[in-house]
Amino acid sequence: MAANEKFTGYFGTYTKGDSEGIYSFTLDAANGKIIDVRAAAALENPTYLTISEENRFLYAVAKEGGTGGVAGFSIKDSGQLSFINTQLSAGASPCHVSVNRENNLLLSANYHKGSADSYLLNPEDGNIEAVLSSAVHEGSGPDERQEKAHTHYAGFTPDGKYAAVIDLGIDQLITYSLDNGQLIEKSVLDVAPGSGPRHLVFHPNNKIAYLMTEFSSEVLVLKYNSEDGSFEQLQAITTLPADFTENNQGSAIHISSDGKFVYAANRGHDSIAIFQVDSDSYKLSFVAHTSTEGNWPRDFTLDPTEKFLIATNQNSSNVALYSRNQETGKLTLLQSDVKVPDPVCVKFLNY
């Protein structure tokens, strides 16, 4: 990794405005700049992306008229994307997509349908086959946006044994076993009513996970049991200053690969909250807030060297780049004028 000075990444966007779909970009690490932002594939509302471990394929959520689903692309050496196929069904498109290490199984979460779906993939050519299994959630919560189930995340546990599915509408983290790709409910963690759980990231030790809530703007520290796929809550810590009383919605959450720092994004406060991980308890302590220099940071990511962090501001159509102090976890602004229309998701190739 040290030999690389330029890294390729992709932005997923909403196409309700000027966006054409998926955009590629280059991080020039030597000069601390994002360069060469360009359209890589035309697609309607590719708001979330995932990249196969060997960098051969990119998968995106997709919309086409009154249908929604997932789309697959092969990744060219130039960074451009070559369309493979889509799998679409009537109704709204998903909001999250992930792929396993073997690139033979894809998961999507559908906010509007309150469902998680699994798809078989052809690991050789990246082709997406029809929906293999669908888990539809039922219920509601106390918040006005929790009138029904709203599945927001579907990802694989680090051991590859389970799908961890988060439902914002019913305040649950549901674990499914993956029996030949079939989603079979295994365990349920109920979080605080009205907290609106949204996204999840695992600690490198694979025994702890950190869950971001959207409504209560908290990070939940969870203990993961790989034997039965269950989770147990250890801590809840706010992502907001004590004196902040305006509207805020938590969004993305990520962790450094050394397991020392957790980062969480606030939409409304428009910041990245930085937390230090206790090396014994894995609980979090607050370090700092850093402005995202824009409006409504929907996502962010660390670059492959983890010396940089990129945040996407959806409503102000700009992307911010920071250098990251790997000892303190703190961020220093380098760029905030990178224009990307309605950016949502940001992903790097795997290096």
N, C-alpha and C positions, 0 to 999 in steps of 0.2 A: 504493500500500500504506500510506503514511504516514497517510492519512485514516481508515483503519480502526482502530477501537479494540476491536472484538469479532470473533472468528474462530470459525467452526464447525468442529468435528472429530468423529471417530467412534472408538469403541472396539470392537474385535472381542474375543470372549470364548469361554471354554468354558462350556457350558450344563449341566455335570454337577451343579452346585449350584443357586444361586438365580438365575442369569442367565437372562434371556429371549431373548438373542441379541445384536443390534447396538445400541449405545447412542450417542446424540449428546450433545455437550456444547458449551459456549461458553467460550472463553478471553476473559476481560475483561482486555485488555492494559493499560488505563489504571489498573486497580486491582490487577493482578497476581494474578488469581484465576480458578480454574476454577469455572464456575457452570452451572446448568441441565442436570445430567446426567439423561438420560431415555431410556427404551427407544424406539428408532427403528424396529426391525423384529424380528419373531420369526423365529428361524432356529436350527437345531441346530448347535452348535459352529462359529460363524463366526470361526475363530481368526485368519484373515488377510484383510485388506481391501486394495483398491486403488481409486482414484478417477480417472475420466477427466479429461483435461486441461482440458476446458471445464466441469467440475463438473456435468455432466448425469447421470452414471451412477456408481453404486458397485457393485463386484463383490466377492464374498466366496467363500471356500471354504465348502462346505456338506456336511452329513451328513443323511441321512434314513433311519432304520432301518439296514438292512444295505447301503445304497448311499452313495456319496460323489461329490462333483463340485463344481460352481460355481453360484452364484446371481447374478442381476442385479437391480438396483433403480434406479429413477429417483429423483433427489434433488429434493425439493420446496423451495420458498423457505423453508418453516418449519423445514427440516432433517430432517423426517420422510422416510422412505423408502417408495416404492411398488413393490411386487414386480412384476418383469417375467417372468422364467422361470428355470428351473434346467436344467442338463444333468447327469444323474447316471448312474453305472454301478455294478455290483456291486463291493463291497469298500470299503476305507477311503477316507476323504476326503483331498484334498490338504492340504498345510501352507503353501503359498505361491501367490500369484496376482499377476499384473501385466498391464498393458494398454499398448498402444503409443499414440503421440501421436495417430494418426488414429482411434483407437477402433474399429478394424476387426479387431484380432487380440488375443487373450487367451492368456496362458501360465499353466500351473499346474505345480507340482512336487508329486509324491506320494511322501512319505517311505516309506510302507509298501510301495508297489508298485515303488519304485525307478524311477519314470518321470517324464518331462516330456511334457505334452500341449499342443497348440495348438487353439484354437477360433476360428472366424470369428465376428465380431460385426457386427450391423447398426448402422452409426454413426448412423443416423437415430433408431431407437427403442430401441437398446441390447440388442436380443434376442440371446441366445447360441445359436449353432447347434451341432450335434453335433460331437464331437471330430473335428478335421480330420487331425491327425497325432499319433502317439505314439512317443516314443523310450524304449525300455526298457533300463536299464543292467544289466550283469552284473558279478559279481566280489565281493570281500570285502576286509577289512583286518585288521590285527593286534589292534585293540581288540575286546572282547567284544560291543560294540554294532555291530560292523562285520561281522556274519555274512553280510550280503548288501548289495546296493546300497540306499542310502537317499537319494533325491533331496530336497534341502532348499530349493532356490532356483531359480527360472527367471525371468530378467529380460531386458529388451532392452538391447543395447549402445546408447550415446548416438547413434551414427550410424543406428540403426534397421536395420542390415544383418543383425544376428545375434541369436540367443538365447544368453545366457550361463547355463549350467546347472551348479549345484554339487551334487555328490554326496558326502554325508558318509560313506557306507558304503565307498566305494572311493577316497577321497582324491583326487578329480579335479574340475577345472573344465573342462567340455566346452563347446565353442562349436559351435553349429549355424547354418548358413545358413537363411534363411527364403525358400524358393522357393514363392511363392504360399501361404505359411503352412505348407509342408511342412518338417519338421525334418530337415535333412541334416547329418550330422556333418562338421565342418570342421577342428577342432583340439582337442587335449587337453593340459592342463597337469596333470602329476602333482605333488602337494604331499607334504610329509613323511608317511610312513606312520604312521597312527594319530592324525594331527592333527585329523581330522574337520572339514573345511571346511563352512561353514554359510551365510553371507550375504556379499553383495558390494555395494560402492558405488563409483561413479566420481567422480574428481576433475573439477571444472568444465572443465578443459582437455581432457577426453575422451581423454587419452592414458595416464592412470594410474588404477589401480583399487586399492581396499583391501578385502581379504578377511578376514572374521572366522572363526577356527576355534573349534569347540565344545570339543573334547577337550584340545587343547594350550593353549587360551586365549591365542591370539596374533593379531596383525594382520599379514597378509602384504601387502607393497607390491608391486604388479604393474605392469609396463609392458604396455600394450595396443597391438597392431598392427591398425589397421582394414583394412589391405590383405588380410590372410588370417584375421583373427579370433583370432590367437594371443595368448597371455599369457606373460610372462617374469617370474620372481620376482626382486625387487631386495633385499628385506629381510624379516625376521621379527622382531617385537618383542612381548614378553609384555604382557598386560593386567593382570597380577597383581603384588603386592608380592613381593619375593624371599623373605620369611619366611612366606608363606601356603602351608600344606600341606594344607588341607582340600579337600573336593570342590568343584570349580568347573566350570561349563559356560558357555562364551562364548555370547552370544545375538545381539543386534542391533548394527549398525554404521551410522553416519551421518556426513556431512561438512557443514561450513558452506559456504554458496554462494560465499564468497570463497576457498575452498580452503585456508584457513589452519589449520583444526582438524578433527581426526577424533575421534569419540566412539565408544566400544565398551562394551557392557554385560556384566557378570559376574554369573552366577547362582551363588550360593554365597558368594562374597565380597560379593555384593549391592551392587555399585557401578557407577558409570560411570567408565571410564578415559578421561582426556583427553590427547590428543596434539597437538603442534604439527607442522605440515608445513613441511619445509625448502623454501624458495622456488626453490632450484636443483635439488636431487636428488629432491625430493618424498618423501624418507624421513621417518620419524617420530621425534620425541623426546618422552619422557614429560613431562607437565605435573603431573597430580594425579589422585587418586581422590576421588570424591564418593559418599557413601552414598546408596542409593536409598530409604532410610527404610522398607524393607519387605523382603519375602521373595520371591526368584526373579524379578528384573526381566527379563521376556520381551522387552520392546520399549521403545522410547522414540522421540521425534522432536523436532525443532526446530519452533517455531511459524513462521508466515509472515514475521514480522519478524526472526526469529532472535535476539530478545532473551530468549526463554524456551526451556526444555526441559521436556518432560513424559515421565515414566517410569512404566511400568505394572508393578506387582508382582503377579504371578500368584497366588502361594500365600498372600499376606496380603490380597488383594482391596482394595488401596489404590493410589492414583495420587499421584505426587509432582510438584510444579511447582517449577521453579527459574528464577531470573533468570540470564542468561548475559552475562558480560563479553565483548564482542565484540573487545576488544583482547588480553586474556589467555586467553580461552577458558574461564575458570573459572566454576563454578556456585555460586549461593547459594540455599539452600532458602527457598521462600515458603510452600508448602503440602504437607502429607503425609497429610492426613486425608480426602482425597476418596475416597469409597467407590464402587467398581465391582466387581461380583462376577466373580472369576476373569478379570481382564483380560489380554489377550494382545497385541493389535495396537493401535496408535494412529495415526491419519491425520488430517491437516487437509485441508479444501478448498484448492484452488489459488487464490492471490490475486495 
